[in-house]
Amino acid sequence: MIPVFNLARNRLTTILFHRFFFEGEAVEYSRDRLKRQCEWLCRFFTPVTLSEAMAGLSSDKLPCNPLLVTIDDAKTEVLRVLDIFEFFSIPVSIFACVGWCAQEENNPINADLALARLVADIEWYRGPTTTIEVGREHFLIGDHGQASASIDHLLRRICSDEFDASELLRGSYKIGERRRRIGITCTLKELREAQSPKVAIGAHSISHINLAKASDIRLHFEISKSRKILAQMVGDCDAFAYPYGMNGTFNSITTRNVKEVGFSSAFLSHSAFAEPGTDRFHLPRISMPDRPISHAEFCARVAGAGVIYRKLKHAFRLTDLASRMLSKN
């Protein structure tokens, strides 16, 4: 057992996973690693649900060493580790990219879901430049910049009275080979079945783009439709996780949109701890890297090693800036 020097000091520690299984590793080896991590977490922290964490921040009545576990992207591999979290009584919050989930649906049941799938298809299409037809509309895809413009045009047309949204359900468009193949991301049905008092489902946008660089119509679509679809097809959806979640991927406009559509909290991806005074729409998380890590590295990261590094980096940046300003004078 590795002892912990916990820098959180009873502030909320939120950790972020994306992956649990890695190429070249046996499945059982990966599961055993997670079991060791969960056992260690239970020794030194008090795992809480998403609702308990938010209530504790609001009331300033968090338990000793509170811990919130979050998982972004809702890859299917999360379904193969939920039993481990359940065994250790560790609640998890899964943030789903709704358009990726919709790509796994063979027959979308409504226009919103069909549109989410189409937008994700266009955004992540990496084949040769081509034209797709949706109803009687033609959209150019292939070039990333043009794809964004095509999606904006598509969204504006759908908002007009002239576009027949039922065309989205007829599947009259052909995207070609998808970057994300079937079986990588959970379906909405799988998320609905996984949801429980200790498994919360939150939104992670429609197509996982940098929201701070999106047009107004795309920004609103990515945030509002992700909540609407999850609320309709999975259940309550009150929390949002910014795609990428680093500086430059969110701003006052994105935050305002998240609030206006009804989310009560939003998570970023930078190393820090949350306390009652922390902005509920800029909640920090400590990310686990998308690679196998030793148990010692896992413990150090959760305990706040990355928080120290981030503060030192910021301090050095300020010192360097001050030095350059003085040298100019």
N, C-alpha and C positions, 0 to 999 in steps of 0.2 A: 504494500500500500504506500502510495506517495503522499506525504503530508502536503497541505495546501497553505500557502500564504495568500489569503484572499484580499485583493485590493478593493473589492466592492464594498466592504464594511456595511453589510446589510442593505445596500442598494440592490436594485434588481439587475441580475445578470441574465442577459438574453443571448443564447448562442444560436448560430445559424448553420445548418447542414444543407448541402445540395446533393451530395453523393454518399453512398455507403459501400458500394462495391466497385472494385477497380480491376482493370485489365491485368491478367497474369496472376490474380489471387483466387484461391478457392473460396467458394461462397461461405463455407463454414468458418474459414479463417477470418473473413470479414465480419461475420456475425459474432464470432468470439471477441474480436476487437471491440465491437460496439457493446457487448455485454460487460467487458471490463470497464469501459468508459461509463456506462450506466451505473455500475456498482460503485464506482468512485464518486460519481455525482451524488448519489443517494447518501453517501457517508458524510459529505461536507456541505450539501446544499438542501434546501427545501423546495422540491419541484412544485410548481403551481400551474394552474390552467391559465389560458389567456384572460378569461373573465376575472379570475382571482387576482391576476397581476394588475389589471386595469383598476379593479376596485381597490386594491391595496395602495396603488399610487394615488388614487383620488382621496382616500381616507387617511393616508399616511400610517397605515396599519399593516405593512408587509411583514410576513414571518421572518424568522432568522435566516439569513443567507438565501433569499428567494431566487429561484432559477426558472426561466422560461425557455423551452426548447422549440425552435421554429425550423421548418423545412421548406425551402423554396423550390418552385418549378413542378412539384407533384409528379416526379418521375415514377414509373411503375415499381421501381425497386423499393420505394417507401412501403409498399404493401407487404414486402418480404421481411420488414423489420419492425412493423407495428407490434407484433407479438412480444418482442424484446422490451420495448418501452412499456407495454401493458404489464409484463411480468414484474418490472421494477416500479410500477405505479408512477411512471413519469408521463405527464400529459404532453402532447405535442400540438403544434399549430402548423398546418400545411397551407402554404400560399400557392394557389394554382394560377397558371397562365391560361386563361380561359380559351383563347384561340388554339393553343396547342392541344388542350383537352378536346376541343371541338373537332380537330383534325382526326381524332380517333373514332368519331361518330360516323357510321356509314350513311345514316339517313337522319339529318338534322330535323328536329320536330317542329321548329319554328324559324321564322326569318332572322331573328336575332342570333340564334346559334349558327345558322347557315352563313350569316354575314361575318360572324367572329371567325369561322373557319376560313372563309374566303380571304379576309384581311391577313390572317396568319399565313395563309398559302402564298399570297402575293409578297408579303414582307420577307419571307424566308426562302422564296424561290431563288435558286442559284443556277438555273439553266441558261441557255442562250436567250437573247432578247426575242420576245414574241408578243403576240397580241391575243388576248382572251376576249370572249364575248359573254356578256351577262345581259340577258334579254336582247335588246337591240343596241346595247352600248358596247363599245370596244375600248379596251384598256391595254396599254403597253406595259409589259413587265420584263424584268431581267436586269436592267440597270438599277442599282439601289436608289439613286436619286429619282429616277423616273417612277419607280415603284411607289415611293412615298407620295409623289404627285398624283399617281393613278388612284391610290387609296383615298386621298383627299377629294379628288373628283368624284369617286364612287360614293363617298359619304355625303357629299353635297347633293348628288343626284338622288340618293335615297331619301334625303330630307325634303326633296321637292315633291310636288303633287303629281309630277309627270311620270315618275319611275314606279313600275309595278314590282313591289318587294317580293311578290310571290315567285318571281323569276329566280330568286335565290334558292328556293326550295326545289326547283326543277333541275338544278344541277346542270344548267346549260353551258357552264364554263368548263374549260379543261386547263388545268395548271401544268400538267406534266409531272415529272418525278419530284416528290417532295423531299426537302432536306431532312425532315423529321419523319422517320418511318413509323408505321403502326406498331404499337407495343412499347414505345419509349415513355409516353406520358399517360397518366391515368385518365380514364374516361370519367365523365361527370357521374355516371352511375356508380363507378368504383369509389369515387369520393363520397357520394351520398351513403354508400354502404359502410364506408370507413368512419364516417362521422359518428361521434359519441360524446358523452359528457367530458371525456378526456382527449378527444381528437377534434380540434376546431379547424374549420376550413375558412381561409381568407383569400382575398383577391391579389393577383400579381400582374394586373393589366390584361389586355387581350393578346397582344403580340410581342411583348417583352422588348419594347423600344425605349430609347432615352426620352422620357417624357418632357424634359426641359427643352428639348429641341423640336418638339412636335408642334404642328399647327394647332390653332385653337380648336378646330373641329375634330381633329384626330385626338388631341389631349382629352377632350370631353368624352369622346367615344371610348377610348381605352379605359378610362376610369369608371364612367357611369355604366357602360354595358357589362363590364366585368362583374360589378356588384349586382346588377339586375339579373344576369343569367345565373349566377351562383345562388342568389336568393330564391329564384324560381325553381331551380333544378337540384339544388343540394340542401339548402336551408339558410338559416340566418348567416349573414355575412357582414360583419361590422368592422373588420380590420383589413388594412391594405399594406402591401409591401412594395416599395418602389423597385422597379427593375434596375439592377446594378446598385442602386442605393448609395452611391458615392457622391462627393462634391461634383457639381456640374450636371447631375441627373435629376435635380429637383430645385424648385425655387418657390417664391411666394405665389405664383400663378398655379403651379401644380398643387401646392398645399391647399389653396383656396378651392380648387376643383374637388379634391379629396373630401374636404369638409362639406361642400355644398351637395354632393350626391348622397351624403348620409353616413359615411364612415365615421367611426368614433375614435380611431387610432390609425397610425401609419408608421411603418418601420423602415429604417435605413440600414446600411451595411457598413458602419464604421465602429471601431472598437471604443466603447465607453459603457458606462453604467447608467441606469435610469433611477431617478428619485422623484419624490412628489412634485418638485418644481420643473421637471423635464417636460418639454413640449410634447404633448401626446401624439402629435403628427410628425415628430422627428425623433422617434425612439431609436436608440442605438442597439446594435447587435454585434456580437463577437463572432466573426466568420471562421469556420473550419475550412481549411484548404481542400480543393478537389484532388486530393492525392492521399495515399496511405501515410499516416503519421504515427510516430511512436506514442506510447502511453504518456511518457514524460512530456512530450510536446503538447499533447492534448491537454494535460493538466495545467501546464504553464499558460497556454492560451486562455483557457477558461478562467484561470485565476487573475488574468489581466496583464500578461506580458505585452500583449499588443497595445494595450492602453498606454503603458509606459512608453513604448516605442513611438506611438502617435504623438504623445505630448512632447517628447524629446525632439522629434522631427519638426514639430510646430515651433518649438523654442529656438532651434537652430535656424529655421527659416527666418524667424523674426530678427535674430541676431545678425544674420547675413544681410538682411534688408537694411537694418540700422547701420551696419558697417559701410554699405554701399552709399547710403545717404550722406554719412559723415564724410566719406572720401570725396564726394562731389562738392561738399562745402569747403 
